[in-house]
Amino acid sequence: PNAESYMKQRCLDVAKILYRNSADAPKFRLLKFNLKNEDFVAHKFGDGDQMTIEVSTQHLAKIYRDSGNNSQVIKDEIDGILFHEVTHGYNYSPTTGGTYDGSSPFWAYTEGIADGV
């Protein structure tokens, strides 16, 4: 019911996983969540204290249909997307440090941390 509060809590949840003291985590001044009617799952862009997470409504509609119209599946998927993409925001990736090409060690490290969280 309160998207802003919900997203803040997910950011705190991720910070508690990544940092010994969640207060040490970078602070986002601006975090946007956009829904797009396009064919992808989700991605983040931006860096520093500004980040945007975009999620595909086509993807959400498909998993909703495939689940027999179970709304809990949508909540779980959005949670997973937020945990994954916010992790990229906290570790400032994939913006520096290597090639984000789908097969390099940098790509594996970047996606592995986000998947692990």
ChimeraX attribute file (.defattr): number of C-alpha atoms within 10 A of each C-alpha:
attribute: neighborCount
match mode: 1-to-1
recipient: residues
	/A:1	5
	/A:2	6
	/A:3	9
	/A:4	11
	/A:5	10
	/A:6	12
	/A:7	18
	/A:8	12
	/A:9	12
	/A:10	16
	/A:11	23
	/A:12	18
	/A:13	15
	/A:14	21
	/A:15	23
	/A:16	15
	/A:17	13
	/A:18	17
	/A:19	12
	/A:20	10
	/A:21	10
	/A:22	15
	/A:23	11
	/A:24	11
	/A:25	17
	/A:26	14
	/A:27	16
	/A:28	16
	/A:29	9
	/A:30	11
	/A:31	19
	/A:32	13
	/A:33	15
	/A:34	13
	/A:35	13
	/A:36	15
	/A:37	11
	/A:38	12
	/A:39	11
	/A:40	13
	/A:41	14
	/A:42	20
	/A:43	16
	/A:44	23
	/A:45	17
	/A:46	16
	/A:47	17
	/A:48	14
	/A:49	14
	/A:50	14
	/A:51	22
	/A:52	18
	/A:53	19
	/A:54	20
	/A:55	23
	/A:56	18
	/A:57	18
	/A:58	16
	/A:59	18
	/A:60	19
	/A:61	13
	/A:62	12
	/A:63	17
	/A:64	17
	/A:65	12
	/A:66	11
	/A:67	13
	/A:68	9
	/A:69	13
	/A:70	12
	/A:71	12
	/A:72	11
	/A:73	17
	/A:74	17
	/A:75	12
	/A:76	11
	/A:77	15
	/A:78	15
	/A:79	15
	/A:80	16
	/A:81	21
	/A:82	24
	/A:83	22
	/A:84	22
	/A:85	26
	/A:86	28
	/A:87	25
	/A:88	23
	/A:89	27
	/A:90	22
	/A:91	17
	/A:92	19
	/A:93	23
	/A:94	20
	/A:95	15
	/A:96	9
	/A:97	11
	/A:98	13
	/A:99	13
	/A:100	18
	/A:101	10
	/A:102	10
	/A:103	9
	/A:104	12
	/A:105	14
	/A:106	18
	/A:107	17
	/A:108	14
	/A:109	14
	/A:110	21
	/A:111	20
	/A:112	13
	/A:113	14
	/A:114	23
	/A:115	15
	/A:116	10
	/A:117	17
